[in-house]
Amino acid sequence: MADQIFPPTPILYQNSTKTLTLLDIPTSIAHAQGTIDHPCNDHIYASPPLKTPYPSTEPKTEKAIGNVLRTKPPSNDVEFPRALLEQGLREVAEHWNLEDDWCLPRKILSPELERQSKKRKADDGTDQLFPPKKRESVDASTTVLPASKVEPEEELGILSSKTKPEFKIPESESSVRSIEEPLILSSESTPKAYSCSSIRNITNRLIRNPYPTPLSLQFSGAIYKTPPNAKFLLSKIDQSIAPAFSMATLTMYPNSSTTAGPGQFDFILLDPPWENRSVRRSAKYTTMNDSDPMIVLRAMLGQHIAPGALVGCWITNKASVRDTALEAFRAWDVQLIEEWAWLKTTVGGLPITQIDGLWRKPYEILLLGRNGSDDAHGSDSDVRRRIIVAVPDVHSRKPHLKILIEPLLPGTYRALEVFARNLTAEWWSWGDEVLKHNWEGHWFTHEGST
């Protein structure tokens, strides 16, 4: 019998109050693909971790700073308290061996996908994915920690020479019946795989893996990993789909649980494609300026939020985006109770950009609210704040929050991720990229693992 493989935990360090966590992003995604009974032992391929901060683009003279402030006043930005971020970095450095990297070893992307990722970063206005080996001088606000001694990254794995699939959702009207009646991934011959001829067979239709073990889904010559008990809807989020989605939730959850009513969830996570300057330049993504799904969600999502449920929403560092998210919270009777910051660092523990930079911030913010909460806070200073410290991965991948949010949820809960870019075991996923990171070519599989 082969030795059992125990997957590593994504949490490298966490303080006693769970307000500060050092998290490994690729491992957090892999962890979310499994369950306690059937953990995921595979590794998702990643980009090499940053070794030095990005070269500074910040204005250096008072005149230059004044020019920036005239065109970009501070009131336009969302600020996370700088003192908390610096304190968090110091605390991690104190408890995490500075000789160790601030992330786990990674399975590295193939050269071709590295080039694609690097080009995306350049198109998106990011300075560069692979900075020069010589460490650049960093502003005093970023030199909270001494740099770790990091040896050149050893390439631990190479993505096989599979062609990355490119699929587009057919521009066809969805059928209410096709979503209401879920497609169950099962087979009389084998419970391990399901095949269909075209993406049309799974588009605009609720797909369900009913097993406590992973299944493979194959279409158009590509294979996708479907986690245990996962459900997903591969579709655009628009007015034509929303009523059918609501019917599908009632089909799957016709009865109340101990905490949620029919068709309701105890946790909903959103990562909307907010428009920003970099995305406009790159034209790589459909942003909400083109078609605003948040308007649709604001009108229909409230009925799927259980009493006392948590709702999380990733935002950009733009005040107008925060206002839009909070308007949706109010429409759903959700009160802001916490604010989380993902602080991006190099492998040695330095912020990737200046913490108080005018042009770019080294963090992204998650707003966390509770439905019908009496814990609503009158001012931002009363909101509880948590920090996730994590070395960035390939573009658009955020830390997976499953391992961090579960302690705040009921023992048995229902969860939905909207605008998901990968599936999650036992969760619902909805969006037009739900299978993006579940393509088998993105994963290194240990011999003998399932």
Secondary structure per residue as TSV (DSSP state, phi and psi in degrees):
chain	resnum	aa	ss	phi	psi
A	1	M	-	360.0	134.6
A	2	A	-	-69.3	148.7
A	3	D	-	-62.5	139.1
A	4	Q	-	-72.0	137.5
A	5	I	-	-98.9	125.8
A	6	F	-	-104.6	116.6
A	7	P	-	-67.4	146.3
A	8	P	-	-71.3	157.5
A	9	T	-	-82.0	141.9
A	10	P	S	-71.0	-20.1
A	11	I	E	-85.6	111.2
A	12	L	E	-87.9	-32.8
A	13	Y	E	-153.5	142.3
A	14	Q	E	-149.7	133.8
A	15	N	-	-77.2	173.8
A	16	S	T	-67.6	-28.2
A	17	T	T	-89.2	-2.7
A	18	K	S	59.3	30.0
A	19	T	S	-98.8	-4.5
A	20	L	E	-140.8	124.9
A	21	T	E	-136.1	132.7
A	22	L	E	-96.3	117.4
A	23	L	E	-123.6	143.2
A	24	D	-	-98.3	118.4
A	25	I	H	-67.0	-52.5
A	26	P	H	-57.9	-38.9
A	27	T	H	-69.2	-32.3
A	28	S	H	-65.6	-35.6
A	29	I	H	-70.0	-44.1
A	30	A	H	-63.1	-41.7
A	31	H	H	-59.0	-37.2
A	32	A	T	-74.2	-9.1
A	33	Q	T	-83.2	-10.8
A	34	G	-	-123.7	-179.3
A	35	T	-	-126.0	177.2
A	36	I	S	-60.9	-42.3
A	37	D	S	-77.1	-29.9
A	38	H	S	-134.0	75.1
A	39	P	-	-68.4	153.9
A	40	C	-	-86.6	121.7
A	41	N	-	-100.2	3.2
A	42	D	-	-85.6	166.2
A	43	H	E	-120.0	135.1
A	44	I	E	-85.7	136.2
A	45	Y	-	-67.0	144.9
A	46	A	B	-137.4	171.4
A	47	S	-	-86.2	156.1
A	48	P	-	-60.1	141.4
A	49	P	-	-68.5	144.9
A	50	L	-	-62.8	138.3
A	51	K	-	-102.6	-25.0
A	52	T	S	-136.7	156.9
A	53	P	-	-62.0	158.2
A	54	Y	-	-64.6	147.3
A	55	P	-	-56.1	139.1
A	56	S	-	-70.1	136.2
A	57	T	-	-112.9	11.2
A	58	E	S	-75.4	145.9
A	59	P	-	-64.0	143.1
A	60	K	-	-109.4	-18.0
A	61	T	S	-110.6	160.5
A	62	E	H	-61.3	-37.1
A	63	K	H	-64.4	-43.5
A	64	A	H	-65.2	-40.6
A	65	I	H	-62.1	-42.5
A	66	G	H	-62.0	-39.1
A	67	N	H	-64.0	-40.4
A	68	V	H	-65.0	-43.8
A	69	L	H	-66.7	-27.2
A	70	R	H	-71.0	-33.8
A	71	T	H	-94.0	-19.4
A	72	K	S	-142.2	73.6
A	73	P	-	-61.8	148.1
A	74	P	G	-55.4	-26.8
A	75	S	G	-66.2	-14.5
A	76	N	G	-79.5	-12.3
A	77	D	B	-109.2	154.1
A	78	V	-	-96.1	124.9
A	79	E	-	-108.8	131.8
A	80	F	-	-97.3	137.5
A	81	P	-	-51.8	118.9
A	82	R	H	-59.5	-40.2
A	83	A	H	-60.6	-38.1
A	84	L	H	-66.9	-40.0
A	85	L	H	-64.7	-44.6
A	86	E	H	-66.5	-39.2
A	87	Q	H	-62.9	-40.2
A	88	G	H	-61.8	-42.1
A	89	L	H	-63.5	-41.6
A	90	R	H	-64.3	-39.7
A	91	E	H	-66.5	-42.7
A	92	V	H	-62.2	-44.5
A	93	A	H	-60.9	-34.5
A	94	E	H	-69.5	-34.9
A	95	H	H	-102.2	-13.8
A	96	W	S	-109.5	127.7
A	97	N	-	-57.6	120.6
A	98	L	T	-65.2	-14.7
A	99	E	T	-78.2	-15.0
A	100	D	S	-94.2	148.1
A	101	D	-	-66.8	154.2
A	102	W	S	-87.9	24.7
A	103	C	S	-156.9	163.5
A	104	L	-	-80.1	161.1
A	105	P	-	-56.7	144.3
A	106	R	-	-115.7	147.8
A	107	K	-	-83.1	122.5
A	108	I	B	-90.9	143.2
A	109	L	-	-59.1	153.5
A	110	S	-	-63.2	155.5
A	111	P	H	-54.1	-38.0
A	112	E	H	-65.0	-46.8
A	113	L	H	-71.8	-27.9
A	114	E	H	-59.9	-45.1
A	115	R	H	-64.5	-38.5
A	116	Q	H	-63.2	-43.2
A	117	S	H	-66.4	-41.0
A	118	K	H	-63.4	-40.5
A	119	K	H	-65.5	-40.3
A	120	R	H	-60.1	-43.0
A	121	K	H	-61.2	-42.8
A	122	A	H	-65.0	-42.4
A	123	D	H	-64.0	-33.3
A	124	D	T	-81.9	-0.6
A	125	G	T	89.8	5.2
A	126	T	-	-76.1	139.3
A	127	D	S	-56.1	-53.5
A	128	Q	-	-172.4	149.5
A	129	L	S	-79.5	-36.1
A	130	F	S	-117.9	91.7
A	131	P	-	-66.5	164.3
A	132	P	-	-62.6	152.1
A	133	K	S	-64.3	-32.2
A	134	K	S	-71.5	127.2
A	135	R	-	-72.7	126.9
A	136	E	-	-76.4	155.9
A	137	S	-	-68.4	143.0
A	138	V	-	-120.9	143.3
A	139	D	-	-57.7	153.6
A	140	A	T	-57.8	-29.6
A	141	S	T	-70.9	-13.5
A	142	T	T	-104.2	-12.8
A	143	T	T	-89.3	54.8
A	144	V	T	-73.4	-33.0
A	145	L	S	-123.0	152.0
A	146	P	-	-70.9	147.5
A	147	A	-	-69.4	138.1
A	148	S	-	-70.3	153.1
A	149	K	-	-84.4	109.1
A	150	V	-	-117.4	122.9
A	151	E	-	-76.7	158.3
A	152	P	-	-53.2	138.7
A	153	E	-	-62.4	127.8
A	154	E	-	-82.5	130.9
A	155	E	-	-74.3	111.3
A	156	L	-	-89.4	-16.8
A	157	G	-	-166.5	151.9
A	158	I	B	-124.4	129.0
A	159	L	-	-59.6	134.0
A	160	S	-	-61.9	162.1
A	161	S	S	-80.0	48.3
A	162	K	-	-88.5	144.9
A	163	T	-	-78.0	125.3
A	164	K	-	-64.7	124.2
A	165	P	-	-70.3	141.7
A	166	E	-	-119.3	111.7
A	167	F	-	-127.8	148.5
A	168	K	-	-124.3	135.4
A	169	I	-	-66.2	127.6
A	170	P	-	-58.5	139.8
A	171	E	-	-81.7	64.6
A	172	S	-	-123.1	150.8
A	173	E	-	-68.4	139.3
A	174	S	-	-78.6	151.8
A	175	S	-	-99.3	129.2
A	176	V	H	-58.3	-39.5
A	177	R	H	-63.2	-39.3
A	178	S	H	-66.9	-29.1
A	179	I	H	-84.4	-39.9
A	180	E	H	-62.9	-36.0
A	181	E	S	-99.5	102.3
A	182	P	-	-67.8	148.5
A	183	L	E	-87.8	118.3
A	184	I	E	-95.0	123.8
A	185	L	-	-77.9	89.4
A	186	S	-	-145.9	160.7
A	187	S	-	-151.5	140.3
A	188	E	S	-67.0	-30.6
A	189	S	S	-80.4	-38.0
A	190	T	-	-155.5	136.8
A	191	P	T	-88.0	12.2
A	192	K	T	-97.7	-17.6
A	193	A	E	-149.7	152.2
A	194	Y	E	-136.5	133.1
A	195	S	E	-122.8	144.6
A	196	C	-	-143.0	161.8
A	197	S	S	-80.2	-27.0
A	198	S	-	-149.3	157.8
A	199	I	G	-61.8	-23.4
A	200	R	G	-61.4	-25.5
A	201	N	G	-69.9	-22.3
A	202	I	T	-118.8	-4.6
A	203	T	B	-79.4	143.3
A	204	N	T	56.1	36.3
A	205	R	S	-146.3	135.4
A	206	L	E	-70.2	124.7
A	207	I	E	-110.8	136.9
A	208	R	E	-133.7	130.0
A	209	N	-	-96.0	109.1
A	210	P	-	-84.4	-2.5
A	211	Y	S	-94.6	154.2
A	212	P	S	-80.4	9.9
A	213	T	S	-127.6	161.0
A	214	P	-	-68.4	153.6
A	215	L	E	-124.7	159.6
A	216	S	E	-105.3	136.5
A	217	L	E	-115.9	125.3
A	218	Q	E	-122.9	130.7
A	219	F	E	-157.1	151.1
A	220	S	T	52.1	34.2
A	221	G	T	80.0	4.2
A	222	A	E	-118.7	150.2
A	223	I	E	-115.5	135.9
A	224	Y	E	-123.5	140.8
A	225	K	E	-85.4	125.3
A	226	T	E	-111.1	113.2
A	227	P	-	-66.1	166.0
A	228	P	T	-56.8	133.2
A	229	N	T	53.9	26.3
A	230	A	-	-82.5	149.6
A	231	K	E	-132.0	139.8
A	232	F	E	-147.8	154.3
A	233	L	E	-124.7	107.7
A	234	L	E	-87.7	99.6
A	235	S	S	-164.2	163.7
A	236	K	-	-71.9	156.7
A	237	I	-	-102.7	98.3
A	238	D	S	-147.0	-179.5
A	239	Q	T	-64.2	-28.8
A	240	S	T	-73.0	-26.8
A	241	I	T	-91.3	-30.5
A	242	A	H	-54.0	-48.5
A	243	P	H	-61.9	-38.3
A	244	A	H	-70.0	-35.9
A	245	F	H	-59.6	-43.5
A	246	S	H	-61.8	-39.9
A	247	M	H	-64.9	-38.1
A	248	A	H	-64.1	-38.8
A	249	T	H	-64.9	-35.7
A	250	L	H	-72.1	-30.3
A	251	T	H	-66.1	-42.8
A	252	M	H	-78.9	-35.2
A	253	Y	-	-123.8	68.7
A	254	P	-	-72.6	-18.9
A	255	N	S	-116.3	164.3
A	256	S	-	-80.3	146.3
A	257	S	-	-94.1	-172.4
A	258	T	S	-69.0	-18.8
A	259	T	S	-124.9	-16.5
A	260	A	-	-130.8	147.4
A	261	G	-	-83.7	-179.7
A	262	P	T	-55.6	131.2
A	263	G	T	69.9	17.4
A	264	Q	-	-112.5	160.3
A	265	F	E	-124.1	150.1
A	266	D	E	-88.1	-17.7
A	267	F	E	-148.2	131.4
A	268	I	E	-128.3	127.8
A	269	L	E	-116.4	132.6
A	270	L	E	-124.0	137.9
A	271	D	-	-130.2	72.9
A	272	P	-	-65.2	150.7
A	273	P	-	-81.8	67.8
A	274	W	-	-57.0	140.9
A	275	E	-	-75.7	137.8
A	276	N	-	-146.0	173.3
A	277	R	H	-61.0	-41.3
A	278	S	H	-64.8	-41.8
A	279	V	H	-67.4	-38.3
A	280	R	H	-61.2	-40.1
A	281	R	H	-65.5	-40.5
A	282	S	H	-80.2	-29.1
A	283	A	-	55.6	30.3
A	284	K	-	-88.6	-20.7
A	285	Y	S	-128.8	152.8
A	286	T	-	-82.7	113.7
A	287	T	-	-100.9	173.0
A	288	M	T	-77.7	-0.8
A	289	N	T	-74.9	-29.7
A	290	D	T	-77.3	-45.7
A	291	S	S	-154.9	114.2
A	292	D	-	-89.7	96.5
A	293	P	H	-71.3	-18.0
A	294	M	H	-65.6	-29.2
A	295	I	H	-64.9	-42.4
A	296	V	H	-63.9	-46.9
A	297	L	H	-65.7	-38.1
A	298	R	H	-60.4	-32.7
A	299	A	H	-81.9	-29.3
A	300	M	H	-119.1	-17.4
A	301	L	G	-75.2	-25.5
A	302	G	G	-56.0	-35.6
A	303	Q	G	-68.5	-14.6
A	304	H	G	-101.7	6.2
A	305	I	E	-99.3	116.7
A	306	A	E	-69.2	154.9
A	307	P	E	-57.7	128.1
A	308	G	E	80.0	3.6
A	309	A	E	-69.7	156.6
A	310	L	E	-96.6	142.6
A	311	V	E	-129.7	125.2
A	312	G	E	-115.3	140.9
A	313	C	E	-140.4	119.6
A	314	W	E	-74.3	137.3
A	315	I	E	-129.8	165.2
A	316	T	-	-88.5	176.5
A	317	N	S	-87.2	44.9
A	318	K	B	-121.3	127.5
A	319	A	H	-60.4	-37.4
A	320	S	H	-65.9	-31.7
A	321	V	H	-69.3	-42.8
A	322	R	H	-59.5	-43.3
A	323	D	H	-61.6	-40.7
A	324	T	H	-63.0	-43.6
A	325	A	H	-63.6	-41.5
A	326	L	H	-70.7	-29.6
A	327	E	H	-63.5	-39.8
A	328	A	H	-65.1	-41.2
A	329	F	H	-56.2	-46.4
A	330	R	H	-63.4	-38.0
A	331	A	H	-64.3	-28.0
A	332	W	T	-95.2	6.2
A	333	D	T	57.7	43.6
A	334	V	E	-113.0	127.5
A	335	Q	E	-104.0	135.8
A	336	L	E	-66.6	125.4
A	337	I	E	-121.9	-25.3
A	338	E	E	-143.1	159.3
A	339	E	E	-137.2	122.8
A	340	W	E	-109.9	144.4
A	341	A	E	-119.6	129.5
A	342	W	E	-92.5	106.2
A	343	L	E	-91.2	118.0
A	344	K	E	-90.4	128.5
A	345	T	B	-128.2	166.7
A	346	T	-	-76.5	174.0
A	347	V	T	-63.2	-22.0
A	348	G	T	-95.9	2.0
A	349	G	S	97.6	14.1
A	350	L	-	-95.6	142.0
A	351	P	B	-58.4	143.4
A	352	I	S	-71.4	-22.6
A	353	T	S	-141.2	174.7
A	354	Q	-	-61.5	130.0
A	355	I	T	-58.1	-42.0
A	356	D	T	-103.8	30.4
A	357	G	-	-60.5	148.7
A	358	L	S	-81.0	-36.5
A	359	W	S	-86.9	-42.4
A	360	R	-	-140.8	144.2
A	361	K	-	-110.4	147.0
A	362	P	S	-87.0	26.7
A	363	Y	E	-146.3	156.8
A	364	E	E	-122.1	154.8
A	365	I	E	-118.1	139.2
A	366	L	E	-113.0	124.5
A	367	L	E	-89.9	131.0
A	368	L	E	-122.6	122.5
A	369	G	E	-126.5	166.8
A	370	R	E	-126.5	136.2
A	371	N	E	-69.5	129.4
A	372	G	T	61.5	27.0
A	373	S	-	-76.6	143.1
A	374	D	S	-89.8	0.3
A	375	D	-	-92.6	11.9
A	376	A	-	-58.7	142.7
A	377	H	-	-107.6	142.2
A	378	G	S	-75.4	-22.7
A	379	S	S	-143.9	162.2
A	380	D	G	-61.4	-29.5
A	381	S	G	-67.6	-18.2
A	382	D	G	-91.2	-10.2
A	383	V	S	-72.9	134.5
A	384	R	E	-72.8	136.9
A	385	R	E	-119.9	140.6
A	386	R	E	-129.2	154.7
A	387	I	E	-126.2	130.1
A	388	I	E	-107.8	116.0
A	389	V	E	-96.2	124.7
A	390	A	E	-156.0	139.9
A	391	V	-	-75.9	127.6
A	392	P	-	-60.6	155.1
A	393	D	-	-115.6	-156.1
A	394	V	S	-61.2	160.6
A	395	H	T	-56.3	137.4
A	396	S	T	81.6	-9.0
A	397	R	-	-82.1	123.2
A	398	K	-	-104.1	164.8
A	399	P	-	-57.9	135.0
A	400	H	-	-78.7	130.6
A	401	L	-	-92.7	0.3
A	402	K	H	-55.4	-47.8
A	403	I	H	-68.7	-22.7
A	404	L	H	-90.5	-31.9
A	405	I	H	-87.0	-25.7
A	406	E	G	-58.4	-36.7
A	407	P	G	-63.1	-16.6
A	408	L	G	-95.9	-0.2
A	409	L	S	-110.0	164.7
A	410	P	-	-61.0	161.1
A	411	G	S	-58.2	-41.9
A	412	T	S	-114.9	119.7
A	413	Y	-	-138.3	163.5
A	414	R	-	-113.8	133.6
A	415	A	E	-131.0	147.5
A	416	L	E	-134.7	130.9
A	417	E	E	-111.4	124.5
A	418	V	E	-104.1	139.0
A	419	F	T	67.4	32.2
A	420	A	-	-67.9	147.6
A	421	R	S	-115.6	3.3
A	422	N	S	-156.6	160.4
A	423	L	-	-83.5	161.6
A	424	T	-	-135.7	134.8
A	425	A	T	-56.7	129.6
A	426	E	T	71.7	2.8
A	427	W	S	-105.0	163.9
A	428	W	E	-90.0	146.4
A	429	S	E	-133.5	137.8
A	430	W	E	-138.6	132.1
A	431	G	E	153.8	175.4
A	432	D	T	-91.8	6.3
A	433	E	T	-130.9	25.3
A	434	V	T	-61.9	-25.2
A	435	L	T	-97.8	1.7
A	436	K	G	-50.3	-53.0
A	437	H	G	-96.6	10.6
A	438	N	G	-101.6	1.3
A	439	W	B	-60.3	134.1
A	440	E	G	-59.5	-26.8
A	441	G	G	-68.0	-14.2
A	442	H	G	-85.2	-0.5
A	443	W	E	-125.0	140.8
A	444	F	E	-98.3	121.0
A	445	T	-	-107.4	125.6
A	446	H	-	-65.5	143.0
A	447	E	T	-61.5	127.3
A	448	G	T	92.4	-8.5
A	449	S	-	-84.9	161.6
A	450	T	-	-110.6	360.0
